[in-house]
Amino acid sequence: MSTLTFGFLKACSIILLILVARALVWLGNMMIVAPILDPLKKMQGPDGSLLQNHFRELMDPSISPDTHENWVKSFGKTFRFHGFGRHDFRLLSVDLCVMSHILNSPIYEKPWQTRTLLSNLFGRGTFTMEGTEHKTLRKLIAPAFSSQSIKAMTPIFFQKAEELRDKWEILMSSPSSADNAKLPPPSAPPCFPPPSLTDVVIDVAHWFSRATFDVMGLTGFDYHFHAIQCESEEVYLAYRNMFKLADKGPGLRGLVQLYFPIIEKIFPNKATCITNESRRIISEAGQRLIHSKKSAILAEKASALEITEKDILSLLIKSNLSSDVSMRLSDADILAQISTFLFAGSDSTALAMSWCIHLLSLHPDVQDRLRNELGSLSSCASTSSSTVHSAQSHAEAIEGLPFLDAVVRETLRLCPPVHGTMRVATRDDNIPISSPVVLRNGTIIQAGKTIPLRKGSYVHIPIEALNFSTDIWSEDARIFNPDRWFSLPHTARAPSHPGIRNLMTFSFGPHACPGWKFSILETKIFIATLIPYFLFEPAADIQKFNAILTRPYVYDQFEFGTRLPVKIGRVDL
C-alpha cells in the first residue's frame, strides 16, 4: 500500500471518527442533557417509555377528544406531553391566556419542517412565511379578501352551487351513474334506522371538492377547471395529484429528506416525480395567466380605464404593483399564493360543506327547521343568470338568516378542517397563565403568573380541544346543537369564546385564516341552494381521519380513502 493511499485512508478514518463522536455528543445532549435542563420537565403530563410519543392520542380524531378531556382533568389546562420520545417535552394548553399569547407573539413560528414540506408542494405561500415577510404578504393579499371583494365574487358562488344542484338532479334521474354504483357495500350494518329515501347515494365529499375547486379557479385567477362536469382538465389534475400527496403525509423518507434534501435529487421516487411534473404544469399555466393579467392591469393604468376583473390574482397583482418596489413579490411567489389559496380555500371549504350535510342528515329535525327558514328565499330567481346586483342582494339575504348562520358555525366548531397546529419558540419566553399550573413536585404556579419556555420548544395548538372544551361550550360540547349560538353574548367577539366568529377553527392573531369570510359565505350559499331541493339521510357510518386536513371515511373501509356518502331524495316543491 502506498504512502498516499495509507494517508488517505487514515484521513477518512479520522473524519469518520469525528462525525461519529459529534453524532454521539448530539445524541447525548438531545436525550440526556437537554431534557434535564428543560423547564417543561417540571410540569405534569402523561409519562412514556424511552421512545414513546403521544402523537396518536392527540391527533387521531377517534380518540383525541377523550384524550384532551382526560388529560385536562388529570393535569390541568396547561401541561406537557412527549413528542419523539421521553426526551422530547412539548407544551399543550387549553388556557385561553396561553393560547392568545402563543398565537399573537412574534416569538412563535411554524416549525421549519412544516414550512419546508408546504413550500415543496406550493412554493413560498402565506403558510410558509414568517416575520416581516409574512406581515408584508398579509398586507398585500388583504384587498383580495375584503368584504367588498368577496361580495363581488358571490355570482360565482351561486353559479357553481346551482350547477352542482343541477348535476345532482341528473344523478337522481339516472341512479346507475350516481355514486352508489361505485361504493362497496358496508361490512357491517350502520348504527342508525334504515333510510326512507330512494337508493340514490351521493358522495358529497367528492362533489363538494369538485365544486369548490371550480369556485376557487374562477374567483382565484379567472380560470375554468369545469371540475363539476368532468375531471379531466390538465391543471386541475396537476393540483389534485399534489393534494393527494399532501394528504398522505411525508412518510419516513420524506422526513429524512427534510434533513438531507440531496436524497430527493439523487434518488427521486414516484412522489418526487409527480410533484415535479405537477408543479411544471401549474407553473407554465400560472406564468401565462400572470403575464396576461399583468399586461392588462398595466394597460389599464396607462389608459385610465377601469377593468372589472375581481379575481384574487388580479387584485393581488394590482396590490403588488402599487406597493414599494423593494417589497414586491416575484411572479413565482404570486403563483405560490394562488396555489396556497386553492389548497386551503377549496378542500377546507368542501369539507365544511360535507360535514354540514352529514350532520344535517343525522339530525332531520334541524334539517327541516333550516329548510323552513330557507323557504323565504326559495322563490328567488336563479341568481347565476341574474344581475350581479341581484346575486349580491340574495347573498345579503342569506347572510342574514340566523339559523343558517348557527348551523354553519356549529358545523365548523364540531368539524374543524384543521385538527390542530404547531408553533416553536424562537427564543426563551415566559408565558402568562390564567389557570393555576401544578408542577410535578406539587408546587403551584398561580393564575396571573408565568411559566418558562426555552428556545426550540414546540407548542401544540389544539383547535379541536378548544372547540370541544366543556369550560367554553358547556357539558354538551360534543353534541351538534346550533341553538347554542343564540345564547352567546351579542358582541363581535365574546372573550370566553375565542377565535374568529367565536371559533378557533380559523385561529386568530397574525396567522389567522385570511379567507374566513370567503369560506363562510361560500358554504352558506351552497347549503342555501341545496337544502330547499334535496332531503339527506345517512348512508354509512362515517368516521374522521387526519391528513393535513380532517377528512371523512366510511367505517371499516379506510382503504378507499376520503368519502362521505349520503342518501338523497327530492323535496316536494
C-alpha positions in Angstrom: 0.0 0.0 0.0 1.4 3.4 -1.0 2.0 6.1 1.5 -0.5 8.3 -0.3 -3.2 5.6 -0.1 -2.4 5.0 3.6 -2.7 8.7 4.3 -6.0 9.0 2.5 -7.5 6.0 4.5 -6.2 7.5 7.7 -7.7 10.8 7.0 -11.1 9.2 6.1 -10.9 7.2 9.4 -10.3 10.4 11.4 -13.1 12.2 9.7 -15.4 9.2 10.3 -14.5 9.1 14.0 -15.1 12.9 14.3 -18.5 12.5 12.7 -19.4 9.6 15.0 -18.2 11.5 18.0 -20.2 14.6 17.1 -23.2 12.4 16.5 -22.8 10.8 19.9 -22.4 14.2 21.6 -25.5 15.5 19.8 -27.5 12.4 20.7 -26.4 12.6 24.4 -27.2 16.3 24.6 -30.7 15.7 23.0 -31.7 12.7 25.1 -29.9 13.3 28.4 -28.5 16.8 29.0 -31.2 19.0 27.3 -34.2 17.2 29.0 -32.7 17.7 32.4 -32.4 21.5 31.8 -35.8 21.8 30.1 -38.3 23.7 32.3 -41.1 21.6 30.8 -39.6 18.6 32.7 -41.0 20.0 35.9 -44.6 20.2 34.6 -47.2 17.5 34.9 -48.2 15.4 31.9 -48.6 11.8 30.6 -45.5 9.6 31.1 -44.0 7.4 28.4 -41.2 5.0 27.7 -37.8 5.9 26.1 -39.0 6.3 22.5 -42.8 6.6 23.1 -44.7 9.5 21.7 -48.2 10.8 22.2 -49.0 11.9 18.7 -51.7 9.3 18.1 -53.5 10.2 21.3 -53.5 13.8 20.3 -54.0 13.6 16.5 -56.3 10.6 15.9 -59.9 12.1 15.9 -61.4 8.8 17.1 -59.6 9.1 20.4 -58.3 12.7 20.7 -61.5 14.2 22.2 -61.3 11.7 25.1 -57.5 12.3 25.4 -57.9 16.0 25.7 -60.7 15.8 28.2 -58.9 13.2 30.4 -55.5 14.9 30.4 -57.1 18.3 31.3 -58.9 16.6 34.2 -55.6 14.9 35.3 -53.0 17.6 34.7 -54.9 20.9 34.4 -55.3 23.2 31.5 -51.6 23.5 30.8 -49.2 20.5 30.7 -46.5 18.8 28.7 -46.6 15.6 26.6 -43.9 13.6 24.7 -43.0 14.2 21.1 -40.4 11.9 19.5 -39.6 10.1 22.8 -39.4 10.7 26.5 -36.7 13.3 26.0 -38.9 15.4 23.7 -41.1 17.6 26.0 -43.8 19.6 24.3 -46.3 22.1 25.7 -50.1 21.8 25.3 -52.7 24.2 26.7 -56.4 24.9 26.6 -55.8 28.0 28.7 -57.1 30.9 26.6 -54.5 33.3 28.0 -51.7 30.9 27.0 -53.1 30.4 23.5 -53.6 34.1 23.0 -50.0 34.7 23.9 -48.6 32.0 21.6 -50.7 32.9 18.6 -50.1 36.7 18.9 -46.4 36.8 19.9 -43.8 37.1 17.1 -41.6 34.7 19.2 -43.6 31.7 18.0 -43.4 30.5 14.4 -44.4 27.4 12.5 -41.7 24.7 12.7 -39.2 24.9 9.8 -40.1 21.3 9.0 -43.8 22.2 8.4 -42.8 25.2 6.3 -40.4 23.2 4.2 -43.0 20.4 3.5 -45.6 23.0 2.4 -43.2 25.1 0.3 -42.0 21.9 -1.5 -45.6 21.5 -2.7 -47.0 25.0 -3.1 -44.0 27.4 -3.1 -43.5 30.3 -0.7 -47.1 30.9 0.2 -48.7 32.6 3.2 -48.4 29.4 5.2 -44.7 29.2 4.9 -43.6 32.8 5.6 -42.9 34.3 8.9 -41.9 37.6 10.4 -41.6 40.7 8.2 -42.2 38.7 5.1 -45.4 37.3 6.4 -46.6 40.7 7.6 -45.9 42.2 4.2 -47.6 39.4 2.4 -50.8 39.7 4.5 -50.9 43.4 3.7 -50.6 42.6 0.0 -53.4 40.0 0.0 -55.8 41.9 2.3 -57.6 43.7 -0.6 -58.4 40.3 -2.2 -60.3 39.2 0.9 -62.0 42.4 1.8 -65.8 42.4 2.3 -66.2 44.3 -1.0 -64.1 41.9 -2.9 -65.9 38.9 -1.6 -69.2 40.5 -2.3 -68.2 40.8 -6.0 -67.5 37.1 -6.1 -71.0 36.0 -5.0 -72.3 35.5 -8.5 -69.7 32.8 -9.0 -70.7 31.1 -5.7 -74.3 31.0 -6.9 -73.4 29.8 -10.4 -71.4 26.8 -9.1 -73.9 26.0 -6.3 -76.7 25.9 -8.9 -74.5 23.9 -11.3 -73.9 21.3 -8.6 -77.6 21.2 -7.7 -78.4 20.5 -11.4 -75.8 17.9 -11.6 -77.3 16.1 -8.6 -80.7 16.3 -10.2 -79.3 14.5 -13.2 -77.7 11.8 -11.0 -81.0 11.2 -9.2 -82.7 10.8 -12.6 -80.1 8.2 -13.5 -79.3 6.2 -10.4 -76.8 4.0 -12.2 -74.5 6.9 -12.7 -74.7 8.0 -9.1 -72.0 7.3 -6.5 -73.9 4.3 -5.0 -72.8 2.3 -8.1 -69.2 3.0 -7.1 -69.4 2.4 -3.3 -68.5 -1.1 -2.0 -71.2 -2.5 0.4 -70.5 -1.9 4.1 -69.1 -4.8 6.1 -71.4 -4.2 9.0 -74.9 -2.6 9.3 -74.8 1.1 10.2 -75.9 2.2 13.6 -79.0 4.1 12.6 -82.5 3.4 11.3 -82.9 2.3 7.7 -83.3 5.4 5.5 -86.6 6.1 3.9 -85.3 7.7 0.7 -84.6 6.1 -2.6 -81.4 4.1 -3.1 -79.5 7.0 -4.7 -76.3 7.7 -2.8 -74.0 10.6 -3.5 -70.5 11.1 -2.1 -70.9 14.7 -1.0 -67.2 15.0 -0.1 -66.2 14.2 -3.7 -68.7 16.5 -5.3 -68.2 19.5 -3.0 -64.4 19.1 -3.6 -65.0 19.4 -7.3 -67.4 22.3 -6.9 -65.2 24.4 -4.6 -62.2 23.8 -6.9 -64.3 25.4 -9.7 -65.1 28.3 -7.4 -61.5 28.8 -6.5 -60.5 28.6 -10.1 -62.8 31.4 -11.1 -62.5 33.6 -8.0 -58.8 32.9 -7.6 -57.5 33.5 -11.1 -60.4 33.5 -13.5 -59.6 30.0 -14.7 -62.2 27.4 -15.7 -61.5 23.9 -14.4 -65.0 22.6 -15.2 -64.5 20.0 -12.5 -68.2 19.6 -11.7 -68.8 18.4 -15.3 -65.6 16.4 -15.9 -62.4 15.8 -14.0 -60.1 16.0 -17.0 -58.6 19.5 -17.2 -54.7 19.3 -17.1 -54.1 22.0 -14.4 -56.9 20.6 -12.2 -55.4 17.1 -12.3 -51.9 18.5 -11.5 -53.3 20.2 -8.4 -55.3 17.1 -7.4 -52.2 14.9 -7.7 -50.3 17.3 -5.4 -53.1 17.5 -2.9 -53.3 13.7 -2.8 -49.6 13.5 -2.0 -50.1 16.2 0.8 -52.8 14.1 2.3 -50.6 11.0 2.5 -48.1 12.8 4.6 -44.3 12.8 4.2 -43.6 9.3 5.5 -40.3 8.2 6.8 -38.4 9.0 3.6 -40.0 12.5 3.4 -38.9 13.2 7.0 -35.3 12.1 6.2 -35.3 14.2 3.1 -36.1 17.3 5.2 -32.7 17.0 6.8 -30.9 15.6 3.7 -32.6 17.1 0.7 -29.8 15.8 -1.6 -31.5 12.4 -1.4 -34.5 13.7 -3.4 -32.2 15.0 -6.2 -30.1 11.9 -6.4 -32.8 9.2 -5.9 -36.1 10.7 -6.9 -39.1 8.5 -6.1 -42.6 8.4 -7.6 -43.9 11.1 -5.3 -41.0 13.4 -6.3 -41.7 12.8 -10.0 -45.4 13.5 -9.6 -44.7 16.7 -7.6 -42.2 18.0 -10.1 -44.4 17.2 -13.1 -47.4 18.8 -11.4 -45.5 21.9 -10.5 -44.2 22.2 -14.0 -47.8 22.2 -15.4 -49.0 24.6 -12.8 -46.1 26.9 -13.3 -46.4 27.1 -17.1 -50.2 27.8 -16.9 -49.7 30.2 -14.0 -47.0 32.2 -15.7 -49.2 32.6 -18.8 -52.1 33.9 -16.5 -49.8 36.2 -14.6 -48.3 37.7 -17.7 -51.7 38.2 -19.3 -53.3 39.8 -16.2 -50.2 41.9 -15.5 -50.3 43.2 -19.1 -54.0 44.0 -18.8 -53.5 45.9 -15.5 -50.6 47.9 -16.8 -52.6 48.8 -19.9 -55.5 49.8 -17.6 -53.2 52.2 -15.8 -51.9 53.7 -19.0 -55.3 54.2 -20.5 -57.0 55.3 -17.2 -59.8 52.7 -18.0 -61.1 50.5 -15.2 -61.0 46.8 -15.7 -63.8 44.9 -13.9 -61.8 41.7 -13.2 -62.2 40.9 -9.5 -60.4 37.6 -9.2 -57.9 37.2 -6.4 -54.9 37.0 -8.8 -55.8 40.3 -10.5 -56.3 42.0 -7.1 -53.1 40.6 -5.8 -51.1 41.8 -8.9 -52.7 45.3 -8.6 -51.8 45.4 -4.9 -48.3 44.1 -5.7 -47.7 46.7 -8.4 -48.8 49.6 -6.3 -46.5 48.7 -3.3 -42.9 49.7 -2.7 -40.7 48.1 -5.4 -38.4 46.6 -2.8 -41.4 44.9 -1.1 -42.9 43.4 -4.3 -43.4 39.7 -4.8 -41.9 37.8 -7.6 -44.2 36.1 -10.2 -43.2 32.8 -8.6 -44.3 34.0 -5.2 -47.6 35.3 -6.6 -48.3 31.9 -8.1 -47.4 30.3 -4.7 -50.1 32.4 -3.1 -52.7 31.2 -5.6 -51.7 27.5 -5.1 -51.9 28.0 -1.3 -55.3 29.6 -1.6 -56.5 26.9 -3.9 -55.5 24.1 -1.4 -56.7 25.9 1.7 -59.7 27.5 0.1 -61.1 24.6 -1.9 -60.6 21.5 0.2 -61.2 23.1 3.6 -64.4 24.7 2.5 -65.5 21.5 0.7 -65.0 19.6 4.0 -67.1 22.2 5.9 -69.9 21.7 3.4 -69.6 17.9 3.5 -69.6 17.8 7.3 -72.6 20.2 7.3 -74.7 17.9 5.1 -73.6 14.9 7.2 -74.7 16.5 10.4 -78.0 17.6 8.9 -78.6 14.0 7.6 -78.1 12.8 11.2 -80.5 15.4 12.6 -83.6 15.6 10.4 -85.3 18.0 12.8 -82.5 20.5 12.3 -82.6 19.9 8.5 -86.3 20.5 8.4 -86.0 23.7 10.5 -83.3 25.0 8.3 -85.3 24.2 5.1 -88.2 26.1 6.6 -86.0 29.2 7.2 -84.7 28.9 3.7 -88.2 28.8 2.3 -88.4 32.5 2.2 -85.6 32.5 -0.3 -86.7 29.6 -2.4 -88.9 31.8 -4.6 -86.0 33.9 -5.7 -85.0 33.7 -9.3 -81.9 31.8 -10.4 -79.1 34.1 -9.4 -76.4 32.7 -11.7 -78.2 34.2 -14.7 -79.4 37.3 -12.9 -77.5 40.6 -12.5 -74.5 41.0 -10.2 -76.7 43.2 -8.0 -79.3 40.6 -7.7 -76.8 37.9 -6.7 -75.3 40.3 -4.1 -78.7 41.1 -2.7 -79.5 37.4 -2.5 -76.2 36.8 -0.7 -77.0 39.5 1.8 -80.4 37.9 2.5 -78.7 34.5 3.1 -76.1 36.2 5.4 -79.0 37.5 7.4 -80.5 34.1 8.2 -79.8 33.4 11.9 -80.4 29.6 11.9 -78.3 29.0 8.8 -75.5 31.0 10.5 -75.9 28.9 13.6 -75.8 25.6 11.6 -72.7 26.6 9.7 -70.9 27.8 12.8 -71.8 24.7 14.8 -70.5 22.5 11.9 -67.2 24.4 11.9 -67.0 24.1 15.6 -67.6 20.3 15.7 -65.7 19.5 12.5 -62.8 22.0 12.1 -61.0 21.2 8.8 -57.7 21.7 10.7 -57.5 19.5 13.8 -54.5 21.3 15.4 -51.3 23.0 14.5 -47.8 23.6 16.0 -45.6 26.5 16.9 -41.9 26.6 18.0 -40.3 29.2 20.3 -37.6 31.1 18.6 -36.2 32.3 21.9 -36.7 31.8 25.6 -40.0 33.1 26.9 -42.3 33.4 29.9 -45.9 32.6 29.1 -48.7 34.2 31.2 -51.4 31.8 32.5 -55.0 32.4 33.7 -55.4 29.0 35.3 -53.1 27.5 38.0 -50.4 25.1 36.9 -49.4 22.3 39.3 -45.8 21.1 38.9 -44.7 17.5 39.4 -43.3 18.3 42.9 -46.6 19.8 44.0 -45.6 23.5 43.6 -48.5 25.6 42.3 -47.9 28.4 39.9 -50.9 30.7 40.5 -53.1 32.4 37.8 -51.6 35.7 36.7 -48.0 34.4 36.9 -45.9 33.0 34.1 -44.4 29.6 33.1 -40.9 29.5 31.5 -40.4 28.0 28.0 -37.0 27.6 26.4 -35.9 28.3 22.8 -36.7 25.5 20.5 -39.7 24.1 22.5 -42.7 23.0 20.5 -46.2 24.1 21.4 -49.3 22.2 20.3 -52.3 24.4 19.4 -55.3 22.0 20.0 -58.0 23.6 17.8 -60.3 20.6 18.3 -59.8 20.6 22.1 -60.7 24.3 22.4 -63.8 23.8 20.2 -64.8 20.8 22.3 -64.0 22.4 25.7 -66.8 22.0 28.3 -65.5 25.0 30.1 -66.2 27.1 27.0 -69.2 25.3 25.4 -70.8 23.6 28.5 -71.3 19.8 29.1 -72.9 19.2 25.7 -69.8 20.5 23.9 -69.5 17.3 21.7 -73.2 17.4 20.6 -74.5 19.1 17.5 -76.7 21.9 18.8 -77.0 25.0 16.6 -79.2 26.7 19.2 -76.2 27.2 21.4 -75.2 30.1 19.2 -78.3 32.1 20.2 -77.1 32.2 23.8 -73.7 33.7 23.1 -73.2 37.4 24.1 -74.3 39.7 21.3 -70.8 41.0 20.7 -68.4 40.6 17.7 -66.1 38.6 19.9 -67.1 37.1 23.2 -63.9 36.8 25.3 -65.0 33.5 26.7 -65.4 32.0 23.2 -62.1 32.7 21.5 -61.3 32.9 17.8 -62.7 34.5 14.7 -66.5 34.4 14.9 -66.1 32.8 18.3 -64.4 29.8 16.7 -60.9 28.5 17.0 -61.5 26.8 13.6 -60.0 29.9 11.8 -57.5 30.5 14.6 -56.7 34.1 15.5 -53.8 36.5 15.6 -51.4 37.4 12.7 -51.6 33.9 11.2 -55.4 33.6 11.3 -57.1 32.4 8.1 -57.3 35.4 5.7 -60.1 33.8 3.8 -62.6 33.0 6.6 -65.3 35.4 5.3 -64.9 33.9 1.8 -65.3 30.3 3.2 -68.3 31.0 5.4 -70.2 32.9 2.7 -69.4 30.2 0.1 -70.6 27.5 2.5 -73.8 29.3 3.3 -74.7 29.9 -0.4 -74.1 26.2 -1.3 -76.1 25.0 1.7 -78.9 27.5 1.0 -79.0 26.4 -2.7 -79.2 22.6 -2.0 -81.3 22.2 1.1 -84.6 23.5 -0.4 -84.3 20.9 -3.2 -82.9 17.8 -1.5 -83.5 15.6 1.5 -80.5 13.9 3.1 -80.2 10.8 5.2 -77.1 8.8 6.4 -75.9 6.0 4.1 -72.9 4.7 6.2 -71.1 5.0 9.5 -68.8 8.0 8.9 -65.5 8.5 10.9 -62.7 11.1 10.8 -59.1 10.7 9.9 -56.3 13.3 9.9 -54.1 14.1 7.0 -53.2 17.8 6.6 -57.0 18.3 6.9 -59.5 16.3 8.9 -61.3 14.1 6.4 -64.3 11.7 6.5 -64.1 8.0 5.6 -66.6 5.1 5.8 -66.1 2.9 8.9 -64.1 -0.3 8.1 -63.4 1.0 4.6 -60.4 3.2 5.2 -58.6 1.8 2.3 -61.0 3.6 -0.1 -59.9 7.0 1.3 -61.9 10.1 1.7 -65.7 9.5 1.2 -68.9 10.8 2.7 -71.8 9.0 1.1 -75.4 10.2 1.9 -78.8 9.1 0.7 -80.5 11.8 -1.3 -84.1 12.5 -2.2 -86.1 15.3 -3.7 -88.1 17.8 -1.7 -91.7 18.2 -2.9 -91.8 21.8 -4.0 
